[in-house]
Amino acid sequence: HGDQTESYPYNDPGQLPVMPVRDQNGEWLRVMIDFPGGSLWLRAWEARVGRVKLYLLDSNDPINSPPDRGITSELYGGGPEMRLQQEIVLGIGGWRLLDAMGIKSDVCHLNEGHAALAVIERARSFMLSERQPFKVAVAATRAGNVFTTHTPVEAGFDRFSPELVSRYLANYADQLGIGLDGLLALGRQDPANSQEPLNMAFLAMRGSGVVNGVSRLHGEVSQHIFQPLFPRWPQGEVPVTHITNGVHMPSWDSATADAAWTNACGKERWLNTMDAIKDNLKNVTDESLWQLRMEEAEQLIHYVRARLGRQLARASASVQLIKQSNQLLDSDILTMGFARRFTEYKRPNLLLHDPDRLSRILNHPERPVQLVIAGKAHPRDEEGKALIRAWWEYSLRPDVQNRVIFLSDYDMALAEQLVQGMGLWINTPRRPWEACGTSGMKVLVNGGLNLSERDGWWAEAYR
């Protein structure tokens, strides 16, 4: 019926490409955090991603109480208390793990405010090693902290009530010598307001030497968001810069596209700036580019048909309907795509503003087009789920049944296929709420086109 449902399958670490992190005695390395009523023990797993080592913290240790074992069980589970527990594990536990492993890092990069407590734990570690007060430790370590914010609206920052913070971090704050009020002040717009919650982004901002947004426009938006922390400063001088996100092209180009660009620009083409390959790109003929597009479109159609058939079979559709799915879509027709997280600010249903007009566009007698939709909503975003349901219901209309496909269970494997074969990628965010948004970048390397609101990265690249 078009209703999104979530499932959380259990991942057995023994079946995953991870290994326990061991100490010098060969024992499983654990770090400890003080928690209400006792201690929380965290064990660590190591995953190797190319030449990079990724360490994963795990509270599912028999030594912990049953509720505490579930802290790291799922990303979006629970309410504010679970969220604070996870961010204590990430920030404080993460830095303690590095200390326990003897990893001395000059730079600590905080990806969003969820890890903000790492700046406090880093300062605490400096206090102990250098025998300095907290104020000196924060000043000494601040220059080595970098905070990247991804949030385009101030309401998106994590906040925790003073009562909740007191329950989990009051003793920790006393160990720092600043008390609970001192800790809360670091994450408040008005440090003297005892009723104001702890804002994790404000804490990360105050504890970092460099702060950046993820596109030029988002950098300007972030300057506005953080301006209250810098009263009487001109907005343009608020210390937030920008580093526009990018994508790893070899992960997203199709085999056909890879062969085409290798022939035109060489195998090392993505390792330098665009200036180094601009002339080579211009030498690609229209005929070869069109051939690339036709081959990729054909591959996408076959993939969508097969995936839709499996989707219908799981939904116990009739044998006849499953067979009909193998005839849907046409590789000679322009395929438009929209695939991403379904949430209101991305306006995935903007195309449905006038559904009858959309039907006429899809069924134009001379220039018909077809549409493939995919995406998921946050498990707690009922409005986002309603947007999915609206598309599902529209796809069942008799006049567009052969022109609109909604594919369920959106993941990276599906995204890879869509960006490789899509002729036109549609992006409809509510400006300036798309901090960066990189899906359209993945389409470009495969010869596709973007139709997008001038927001995020596209505000810089549309020319």
RONU-685472 format. One record per residue (C-alpha): y, x, z; residue number from 0. Coordinates in Angstrom, 2 decimals, padded with zeros to 5 digits. Layout:
// RONU-685472
ATOM; Y; X; Z; NUM
...
END
This chain:
// RONU-685472
ATOM; 000.00; 000.00; 000.00; 0
ATOM; 002.30; 003.00; -000.27; 1
ATOM; 002.36; 003.69; 003.47; 2
ATOM; 002.35; 007.37; 004.43; 3
ATOM; -000.18; 008.25; 007.14; 4
ATOM; -000.46; 011.62; 008.85; 5
ATOM; -003.58; 013.47; 009.91; 6
ATOM; -003.84; 016.67; 011.90; 7
ATOM; -007.15; 018.35; 011.10; 8
ATOM; -008.33; 020.94; 013.61; 9
ATOM; -008.06; 024.48; 012.29; 10
ATOM; -010.80; 026.70; 013.66; 11
ATOM; -009.26; 030.19; 013.87; 12
ATOM; -012.70; 031.62; 013.20; 13
ATOM; -012.52; 030.10; 009.72; 14
ATOM; -008.97; 031.30; 009.00; 15
ATOM; -007.81; 034.69; 007.65; 16
ATOM; -006.59; 035.84; 011.10; 17
ATOM; -007.83; 038.36; 013.64; 18
ATOM; -007.24; 038.57; 017.42; 19
ATOM; -004.63; 041.13; 018.46; 20
ATOM; -006.30; 043.61; 020.84; 21
ATOM; -004.81; 045.84; 023.55; 22
ATOM; -005.71; 049.50; 024.11; 23
ATOM; -008.85; 048.50; 026.00; 24
ATOM; -010.06; 046.26; 023.22; 25
ATOM; -009.23; 043.10; 025.18; 26
ATOM; -007.43; 040.14; 023.62; 27
ATOM; -003.71; 040.84; 024.03; 28
ATOM; -001.96; 038.18; 026.13; 29
ATOM; 001.62; 037.68; 027.30; 30
ATOM; 002.69; 035.53; 030.24; 31
ATOM; 005.62; 033.15; 030.72; 32
ATOM; 006.56; 031.47; 034.00; 33
ATOM; 006.16; 027.71; 033.66; 34
ATOM; 006.61; 024.86; 036.14; 35
ATOM; 003.65; 024.92; 038.50; 36
ATOM; 002.19; 028.20; 037.31; 37
ATOM; 001.96; 030.58; 034.37; 38
ATOM; 001.54; 030.00; 030.65; 39
ATOM; -000.62; 032.60; 028.92; 40
ATOM; -000.23; 033.20; 025.19; 41
ATOM; -002.74; 035.07; 023.08; 42
ATOM; -001.91; 036.44; 019.66; 43
ATOM; -003.47; 036.41; 016.20; 44
ATOM; -002.65; 038.73; 013.32; 45
ATOM; -002.48; 037.64; 009.69; 46
ATOM; -001.89; 040.18; 006.93; 47
ATOM; 000.27; 038.98; 004.08; 48
ATOM; 000.35; 041.77; 001.55; 49
ATOM; 001.83; 044.72; 003.43; 50
ATOM; 003.39; 042.50; 006.09; 51
ATOM; 001.81; 041.72; 009.45; 52
ATOM; 002.43; 038.22; 010.78; 53
ATOM; 001.75; 037.55; 014.47; 54
ATOM; 000.92; 034.03; 015.59; 55
ATOM; 001.22; 032.85; 019.20; 56
ATOM; -001.47; 030.55; 020.58; 57
ATOM; -001.43; 028.62; 023.87; 58
ATOM; -004.95; 027.22; 023.32; 59
ATOM; -006.45; 029.53; 025.92; 60
ATOM; -009.00; 028.25; 028.49; 61
ATOM; -006.96; 029.90; 031.23; 62
ATOM; -004.13; 027.37; 030.63; 63
ATOM; -004.02; 023.75; 031.81; 64
ATOM; -005.07; 021.12; 029.23; 65
ATOM; -001.48; 019.97; 028.49; 66
ATOM; -000.27; 023.56; 028.07; 67
ATOM; -003.13; 024.37; 025.69; 68
ATOM; -001.64; 021.85; 023.27; 69
ATOM; 001.86; 023.34; 023.12; 70
ATOM; 001.14; 025.23; 019.88; 71
ATOM; -001.18; 022.58; 018.41; 72
ATOM; 001.19; 020.99; 015.89; 73
ATOM; 004.67; 021.70; 014.60; 74
ATOM; 006.31; 018.29; 014.93; 75
ATOM; 004.43; 016.86; 017.90; 76
ATOM; 005.83; 015.44; 021.14; 77
ATOM; 009.39; 014.84; 022.29; 78
ATOM; 012.23; 017.03; 023.62; 79
ATOM; 010.09; 018.55; 026.39; 80
ATOM; 007.40; 019.68; 023.95; 81
ATOM; 010.12; 021.01; 021.66; 82
ATOM; 011.65; 023.09; 024.47; 83
ATOM; 008.21; 024.39; 025.45; 84
ATOM; 007.60; 025.51; 021.87; 85
ATOM; 010.98; 027.22; 021.62; 86
ATOM; 010.37; 029.05; 024.91; 87
ATOM; 007.03; 030.22; 023.50; 88
ATOM; 008.64; 031.29; 020.23; 89
ATOM; 011.74; 033.02; 021.60; 90
ATOM; 010.69; 034.45; 024.97; 91
ATOM; 006.97; 034.77; 024.18; 92
ATOM; 007.65; 036.23; 020.75; 93
ATOM; 009.85; 039.05; 022.05; 94
ATOM; 007.44; 039.77; 024.90; 95
ATOM; 004.63; 040.12; 022.40; 96
ATOM; 006.60; 042.74; 020.47; 97
ATOM; 007.27; 044.58; 023.74; 98
ATOM; 003.60; 044.42; 024.71; 99
ATOM; 002.61; 045.88; 021.35; 100
ATOM; 005.15; 048.67; 021.62; 101
ATOM; 007.07; 047.44; 018.56; 102
ATOM; 010.69; 048.60; 018.85; 103
ATOM; 012.74; 046.70; 016.32; 104
ATOM; 016.38; 047.52; 015.62; 105
ATOM; 017.03; 044.11; 014.05; 106
ATOM; 015.88; 040.70; 015.26; 107
ATOM; 016.29; 037.96; 012.65; 108
ATOM; 016.48; 034.41; 013.99; 109
ATOM; 015.49; 031.90; 011.33; 110
ATOM; 017.31; 028.76; 012.57; 111
ATOM; 018.10; 028.13; 016.24; 112
ATOM; 014.51; 027.46; 017.30; 113
ATOM; 014.07; 031.15; 018.21; 114
ATOM; 017.45; 031.48; 020.00; 115
ATOM; 015.90; 032.40; 023.35; 116
ATOM; 014.74; 035.67; 021.77; 117
ATOM; 018.31; 037.01; 022.15; 118
ATOM; 018.14; 036.29; 025.89; 119
ATOM; 014.71; 037.88; 026.30; 120
ATOM; 015.82; 040.89; 024.26; 121
ATOM; 018.80; 041.30; 026.60; 122
ATOM; 016.50; 040.95; 029.63; 123
ATOM; 014.23; 043.67; 028.26; 124
ATOM; 017.28; 045.94; 027.81; 125
ATOM; 018.39; 045.17; 031.38; 126
ATOM; 015.08; 046.34; 032.78; 127
ATOM; 014.75; 049.46; 030.65; 128
ATOM; 018.37; 050.63; 030.95; 129
ATOM; 019.13; 049.19; 034.41; 130
ATOM; 022.24; 047.40; 033.21; 131
ATOM; 023.64; 043.95; 034.14; 132
ATOM; 023.04; 041.03; 031.81; 133
ATOM; 026.60; 041.02; 030.42; 134
ATOM; 026.25; 044.63; 029.29; 135
ATOM; 022.75; 044.00; 027.92; 136
ATOM; 023.92; 041.07; 025.79; 137
ATOM; 026.80; 043.11; 024.38; 138
ATOM; 024.50; 046.06; 023.64; 139
ATOM; 021.79; 044.04; 021.87; 140
ATOM; 024.00; 041.49; 020.11; 141
ATOM; 024.78; 043.80; 017.21; 142
ATOM; 021.09; 043.95; 016.32; 143
ATOM; 020.61; 040.17; 016.11; 144
ATOM; 021.01; 038.22; 012.86; 145
ATOM; 021.10; 034.41; 012.86; 146
ATOM; 020.44; 032.40; 009.70; 147
ATOM; 021.36; 028.73; 009.99; 148
ATOM; 019.84; 026.21; 007.58; 149
ATOM; 021.41; 023.05; 008.99; 150
ATOM; 024.28; 021.41; 007.07; 151
ATOM; 025.17; 018.88; 009.79; 152
ATOM; 025.93; 019.59; 013.44; 153
ATOM; 023.70; 016.73; 014.55; 154
ATOM; 020.69; 018.62; 013.20; 155
ATOM; 020.80; 021.30; 015.91; 156
ATOM; 018.28; 021.21; 018.75; 157
ATOM; 019.83; 020.19; 022.07; 158
ATOM; 018.26; 020.06; 025.52; 159
ATOM; 019.59; 018.33; 028.61; 160
ATOM; 020.65; 020.44; 031.62; 161
ATOM; 017.93; 018.75; 033.69; 162
ATOM; 015.17; 019.72; 031.25; 163
ATOM; 016.48; 023.27; 030.89; 164
ATOM; 016.67; 023.57; 034.68; 165
ATOM; 013.04; 022.57; 035.06; 166
ATOM; 011.80; 025.31; 032.73; 167
ATOM; 014.41; 028.07; 032.87; 168
ATOM; 016.19; 027.97; 036.25; 169
ATOM; 014.06; 030.76; 037.75; 170
ATOM; 014.35; 032.75; 034.52; 171
ATOM; 018.16; 032.45; 034.65; 172
ATOM; 018.16; 033.66; 038.26; 173
ATOM; 016.15; 036.73; 037.20; 174
ATOM; 018.88; 037.47; 034.67; 175
ATOM; 021.48; 037.34; 037.43; 176
ATOM; 023.54; 034.65; 035.72; 177
ATOM; 022.06; 031.49; 037.21; 178
ATOM; 021.37; 028.28; 035.35; 179
ATOM; 025.06; 027.54; 034.72; 180
ATOM; 025.50; 030.95; 033.16; 181
ATOM; 022.58; 030.40; 030.80; 182
ATOM; 023.72; 026.91; 029.84; 183
ATOM; 027.26; 028.15; 029.21; 184
ATOM; 025.98; 030.41; 026.43; 185
ATOM; 024.80; 027.33; 024.52; 186
ATOM; 027.72; 024.99; 025.15; 187
ATOM; 030.85; 024.32; 023.15; 188
ATOM; 032.72; 024.05; 026.45; 189
ATOM; 031.05; 026.47; 028.89; 190
ATOM; 032.67; 024.67; 031.83; 191
ATOM; 031.33; 021.20; 030.95; 192
ATOM; 028.37; 020.69; 033.29; 193
ATOM; 027.25; 017.56; 031.41; 194
ATOM; 027.00; 019.20; 027.98; 195
ATOM; 023.45; 019.98; 026.76; 196
ATOM; 022.20; 023.39; 025.69; 197
ATOM; 022.74; 023.75; 021.93; 198
ATOM; 020.26; 026.28; 020.53; 199
ATOM; 022.39; 027.05; 017.47; 200
ATOM; 025.42; 027.80; 019.67; 201
ATOM; 023.22; 030.07; 021.80; 202
ATOM; 022.01; 031.91; 018.68; 203
ATOM; 025.58; 032.17; 017.37; 204
ATOM; 026.91; 033.71; 020.59; 205
ATOM; 023.97; 036.10; 020.82; 206
ATOM; 024.08; 037.45; 017.23; 207
ATOM; 026.22; 040.06; 015.54; 208
ATOM; 025.86; 038.49; 012.08; 209
ATOM; 025.55; 034.79; 011.18; 210
ATOM; 024.90; 033.46; 007.70; 211
ATOM; 024.36; 030.23; 005.82; 212
ATOM; 021.93; 029.99; 002.91; 213
ATOM; 024.35; 029.33; 000.02; 214
ATOM; 028.04; 029.85; -000.60; 215
ATOM; 028.87; 026.19; -000.04; 216
ATOM; 026.66; 026.06; 003.07; 217
ATOM; 028.48; 029.11; 004.44; 218
ATOM; 031.75; 027.16; 004.20; 219
ATOM; 030.13; 024.09; 005.78; 220
ATOM; 028.77; 026.25; 008.60; 221
ATOM; 032.21; 027.70; 009.26; 222
ATOM; 033.39; 024.13; 009.84; 223
ATOM; 030.41; 023.31; 012.07; 224
ATOM; 030.89; 026.39; 014.28; 225
ATOM; 034.69; 026.28; 014.37; 226
ATOM; 034.74; 024.56; 017.81; 227
ATOM; 033.35; 027.81; 019.24; 228
ATOM; 036.43; 029.64; 017.91; 229
ATOM; 039.44; 027.52; 018.96; 230
ATOM; 042.69; 028.23; 017.10; 231
ATOM; 040.87; 030.31; 014.48; 232
ATOM; 041.46; 029.35; 010.83; 233
ATOM; 038.24; 027.87; 009.45; 234
ATOM; 037.97; 030.55; 006.76; 235
ATOM; 037.91; 033.27; 009.44; 236
ATOM; 035.06; 031.81; 011.52; 237
ATOM; 032.47; 034.64; 011.36; 238
ATOM; 029.82; 032.98; 009.20; 239
ATOM; 028.92; 034.58; 005.88; 240
ATOM; 026.34; 033.44; 003.33; 241
ATOM; 023.22; 034.84; 001.67; 242
ATOM; 022.00; 032.44; -001.00; 243
ATOM; 018.27; 031.80; -000.84; 244
ATOM; 016.01; 032.84; -003.68; 245
ATOM; 012.39; 032.38; -004.71; 246
ATOM; 009.61; 034.86; -005.50; 247
ATOM; 009.34; 034.29; -009.25; 248
ATOM; 005.80; 035.73; -009.73; 249
ATOM; 004.50; 033.12; -007.28; 250
ATOM; 005.82; 030.21; -009.33; 251
ATOM; 005.73; 031.10; -013.03; 252
ATOM; 002.79; 029.86; -015.07; 253
ATOM; 000.44; 032.22; -016.88; 254
ATOM; 002.03; 031.06; -020.14; 255
ATOM; 005.55; 031.78; -018.88; 256
ATOM; 004.49; 035.14; -017.44; 257
ATOM; 003.13; 036.19; -020.82; 258
ATOM; 006.30; 035.04; -022.61; 259
ATOM; 008.70; 036.88; -020.30; 260
ATOM; 006.49; 039.99; -020.17; 261
ATOM; 006.62; 040.13; -023.94; 262
ATOM; 010.40; 039.70; -023.97; 263
ATOM; 011.51; 041.63; -020.88; 264
ATOM; 008.64; 043.72; -019.55; 265
ATOM; 006.47; 043.41; -016.44; 266
ATOM; 009.11; 044.68; -014.00; 267
ATOM; 011.72; 042.12; -015.06; 268
ATOM; 012.19; 040.40; -011.67; 269
ATOM; 012.63; 043.64; -009.70; 270
ATOM; 016.23; 044.21; -010.86; 271
ATOM; 019.38; 042.17; -011.37; 272
ATOM; 019.82; 039.68; -014.18; 273
ATOM; 022.19; 042.11; -015.93; 274
ATOM; 019.22; 044.34; -016.73; 275
ATOM; 017.36; 041.64; -018.68; 276
ATOM; 020.12; 039.31; -019.89; 277
ATOM; 020.10; 040.62; -023.47; 278
ATOM; 016.31; 040.51; -023.66; 279
ATOM; 016.31; 036.89; -022.50; 280
ATOM; 018.81; 036.00; -025.21; 281
ATOM; 016.49; 037.45; -027.84; 282
ATOM; 013.74; 034.93; -027.05; 283
ATOM; 013.53; 032.61; -030.07; 284
ATOM; 013.89; 028.85; -029.85; 285
ATOM; 010.46; 028.49; -031.44; 286
ATOM; 008.68; 030.62; -028.82; 287
ATOM; 010.50; 028.86; -025.98; 288
ATOM; 009.56; 025.46; -027.39; 289
ATOM; 005.95; 026.57; -027.74; 290
ATOM; 006.01; 027.64; -024.08; 291
ATOM; 007.33; 024.23; -023.04; 292
ATOM; 004.74; 022.34; -025.08; 293
ATOM; 001.82; 024.32; -023.65; 294
ATOM; 003.04; 023.86; -020.08; 295
ATOM; 003.65; 020.13; -020.59; 296
ATOM; 000.11; 019.70; -021.92; 297
ATOM; -001.32; 021.53; -018.90; 298
ATOM; 000.71; 019.37; -016.51; 299
ATOM; -000.46; 016.12; -018.10; 300
ATOM; -004.13; 017.12; -017.72; 301
ATOM; -003.53; 018.14; -014.10; 302
ATOM; -001.69; 014.91; -013.19; 303
ATOM; -004.40; 012.75; -014.77; 304
ATOM; -007.19; 014.53; -012.88; 305
ATOM; -005.35; 014.44; -009.57; 306
ATOM; -004.40; 010.79; -009.98; 307
ATOM; -008.03; 009.93; -010.75; 308
ATOM; -009.15; 011.56; -007.48; 309
ATOM; -006.33; 009.80; -005.63; 310
ATOM; -007.41; 006.39; -006.96; 311
ATOM; -011.06; 007.09; -006.16; 312
ATOM; -010.18; 007.88; -002.53; 313
ATOM; -008.29; 004.58; -002.38; 314
ATOM; -011.42; 002.73; -003.63; 315
ATOM; -009.74; 001.65; -006.85; 316
ATOM; -011.79; -000.02; -009.57; 317
ATOM; -013.77; 002.08; -012.03; 318
ATOM; -011.67; 000.63; -014.84; 319
ATOM; -008.39; 001.69; -013.19; 320
ATOM; -009.72; 005.20; -012.60; 321
ATOM; -010.73; 005.48; -016.27; 322
ATOM; -007.30; 004.22; -017.36; 323
ATOM; -005.63; 007.01; -015.37; 324
ATOM; -007.09; 009.49; -017.84; 325
ATOM; -004.92; 007.95; -020.56; 326
ATOM; -001.61; 007.93; -018.68; 327
ATOM; 001.42; 010.00; -019.69; 328
ATOM; 002.10; 011.64; -023.03; 329
ATOM; 002.71; 015.36; -023.54; 330
ATOM; 005.07; 014.60; -026.44; 331
ATOM; 007.45; 012.70; -024.13; 332
ATOM; 010.04; 014.31; -021.85; 333
ATOM; 008.62; 014.48; -018.32; 334
ATOM; 011.10; 014.20; -015.46; 335
ATOM; 010.12; 015.18; -011.92; 336
ATOM; 011.26; 014.68; -008.34; 337
ATOM; 009.16; 016.37; -005.64; 338
ATOM; 010.35; 017.37; -002.18; 339
ATOM; 010.67; 016.13; 001.39; 340
ATOM; 011.60; 012.45; 001.44; 341
ATOM; 014.62; 012.01; 003.67; 342
ATOM; 017.77; 009.95; 003.32; 343
ATOM; 020.26; 012.73; 002.58; 344
ATOM; 018.18; 013.94; -000.39; 345
ATOM; 018.53; 010.41; -001.84; 346
ATOM; 015.13; 010.34; -003.56; 347
ATOM; 015.71; 006.67; -004.42; 348
ATOM; 019.01; 007.13; -006.22; 349
ATOM; 017.14; 006.54; -009.49; 350
ATOM; 016.07; 003.16; -008.11; 351
ATOM; 019.65; 002.05; -007.54; 352
ATOM; 019.27; -000.06; -010.70; 353
ATOM; 015.48; -000.37; -011.23; 354
ATOM; 015.82; -002.49; -014.36; 355
ATOM; 018.05; 000.09; -016.01; 356
ATOM; 015.56; 002.82; -015.09; 357
ATOM; 012.82; 000.75; -016.74; 358
ATOM; 014.87; 000.51; -019.93; 359
ATOM; 015.40; 004.30; -019.92; 360
ATOM; 011.70; 004.96; -019.40; 361
ATOM; 010.74; 002.55; -022.18; 362
ATOM; 013.44; 003.41; -024.71; 363
ATOM; 011.96; 002.62; -028.17; 364
ATOM; 013.15; 005.93; -029.71; 365
ATOM; 013.52; 008.29; -026.74; 366
ATOM; 011.10; 007.24; -023.97; 367
ATOM; 010.68; 009.40; -020.88; 368
ATOM; 008.14; 009.55; -018.05; 369
ATOM; 008.50; 010.31; -014.38; 370
ATOM; 006.24; 012.10; -011.88; 371
ATOM; 007.17; 011.70; -008.20; 372
ATOM; 005.72; 013.46; -005.15; 373
ATOM; 006.79; 014.18; -001.60; 374
ATOM; 006.28; 013.64; 002.09; 375
ATOM; 008.47; 012.35; 004.90; 376
ATOM; 008.70; 013.84; 008.39; 377
ATOM; 006.05; 012.10; 010.53; 378
ATOM; 008.79; 010.49; 012.63; 379
ATOM; 011.12; 009.61; 009.75; 380
ATOM; 010.47; 005.91; 009.18; 381
ATOM; 013.39; 005.67; 006.76; 382
ATOM; 011.88; 008.46; 004.67; 383
ATOM; 008.54; 006.67; 004.65; 384
ATOM; 010.27; 003.51; 003.44; 385
ATOM; 011.70; 005.48; 000.50; 386
ATOM; 008.17; 006.54; -000.45; 387
ATOM; 006.97; 002.95; -000.22; 388
ATOM; 009.77; 001.81; -002.55; 389
ATOM; 008.68; 004.28; -005.22; 390
ATOM; 005.04; 003.28; -004.83; 391
ATOM; 005.93; -000.37; -005.29; 392
ATOM; 008.09; 000.40; -008.31; 393
ATOM; 005.27; 002.40; -009.93; 394
ATOM; 003.12; -000.76; -009.82; 395
ATOM; 005.52; -002.78; -011.98; 396
ATOM; 003.72; -003.75; -015.21; 397
ATOM; 006.59; -002.52; -017.41; 398
ATOM; 006.50; 001.03; -016.00; 399
ATOM; 002.86; 001.50; -014.99; 400
ATOM; 002.30; 003.95; -017.84; 401
ATOM; 005.60; 005.75; -017.26; 402
ATOM; 005.81; 006.40; -013.48; 403
ATOM; 003.24; 008.30; -011.41; 404
ATOM; 003.45; 008.87; -007.65; 405
ATOM; 001.13; 011.64; -006.44; 406
ATOM; 000.18; 011.65; -002.77; 407
ATOM; -000.50; 014.51; -000.35; 408
ATOM; 002.32; 016.74; -001.59; 409
ATOM; 001.67; 020.43; -000.89; 410
ATOM; 002.41; 023.86; -002.37; 411
ATOM; -000.50; 023.68; -004.80; 412
ATOM; 000.88; 020.45; -006.27; 413
ATOM; 004.42; 021.83; -006.26; 414
ATOM; 003.24; 024.84; -008.27; 415
ATOM; 001.82; 022.62; -011.00; 416
ATOM; 004.86; 020.36; -011.15; 417
ATOM; 007.48; 023.10; -011.44; 418
ATOM; 005.45; 024.81; -014.17; 419
ATOM; 005.15; 021.80; -016.43; 420
ATOM; 008.25; 019.73; -015.75; 421
ATOM; 010.79; 019.33; -018.54; 422
ATOM; 013.62; 018.03; -016.35; 423
ATOM; 013.87; 018.55; -012.58; 424
ATOM; 015.95; 015.95; -010.75; 425
ATOM; 017.86; 016.76; -007.55; 426
ATOM; 020.06; 014.13; -005.92; 427
ATOM; 021.27; 015.33; -002.48; 428
ATOM; 024.30; 013.95; -000.71; 429
ATOM; 026.82; 016.78; -001.03; 430
ATOM; 027.23; 019.01; 000.98; 431
ATOM; 024.05; 018.23; 002.94; 432
ATOM; 021.66; 020.36; 000.86; 433
ATOM; 022.02; 023.71; 002.57; 434
ATOM; 020.38; 025.54; -000.37; 435
ATOM; 017.37; 023.83; -001.92; 436
ATOM; 015.31; 026.14; -004.13; 437
ATOM; 012.83; 023.90; -005.98; 438
ATOM; 014.96; 023.93; -009.14; 439
ATOM; 014.86; 027.73; -009.24; 440
ATOM; 011.10; 027.56; -009.70; 441
ATOM; 011.54; 025.27; -012.70; 442
ATOM; 013.89; 027.66; -014.50; 443
ATOM; 011.38; 030.49; -014.85; 444
ATOM; 009.07; 028.03; -016.61; 445
ATOM; 011.71; 026.98; -019.13; 446
ATOM; 012.57; 023.66; -017.47; 447
ATOM; 016.02; 022.16; -017.00; 448
ATOM; 017.89; 021.00; -013.89; 449
ATOM; 019.77; 017.74; -013.45; 450
ATOM; 021.34; 018.15; -010.04; 451
ATOM; 024.18; 017.29; -007.74; 452
ATOM; 026.45; 020.35; -007.50; 453
ATOM; 025.25; 021.24; -004.02; 454
ATOM; 023.49; 024.18; -002.36; 455
ATOM; 022.49; 026.97; -004.76; 456
ATOM; 023.22; 024.83; -007.82; 457
ATOM; 026.96; 024.85; -007.00; 458
ATOM; 026.83; 028.59; -007.77; 459
ATOM; 024.29; 028.65; -010.61; 460
ATOM; 024.97; 025.58; -012.75; 461
ATOM; 026.92; 027.58; -015.33; 462
END
